[in-house]
C-alpha cells in the first residue's frame, strides 16, 4: 500500500482510493500497480516517519524508474471537522 486518500468527519475518518504496488509484473491491482520498478521508485523518494516500522523490508534496488508526472497527484485540500457525519452502519 503506497497511497490513500480520505478525510476527517465529525464521527470518523474515511480512507479511499488505495494504491497498491505488488511484486507482480502484470498489474494485478490495476493501473497504479507498477510492479517491482514501482516499488523501487516509491522507495527512491520515501523518507521514513513516525508511521513507519523499522522492521519493514526495504528493497535493495531503490532506483527511480518512474518519475512524477504533472497532474497525476491529488492536490491537498485541508479537511475540517465540520463536515456532515458519515452514514450510520447498517447491519
LINVEN-V59990 format. One record per helix or strand of 3 or more residues. SS is the DSSP state (hx for helix, st for strand). FROM is the first residue (numbers start at 1). LEN is the number of residues. If there is no record, write none. Layout:
# LINVEN-V59990
ss,from,len
SS,FROM,LEN
SS,FROM,LEN
This chain:
# LINVEN-V59990
ss,from,len
st,3,7
st,12,8
hx,35,11
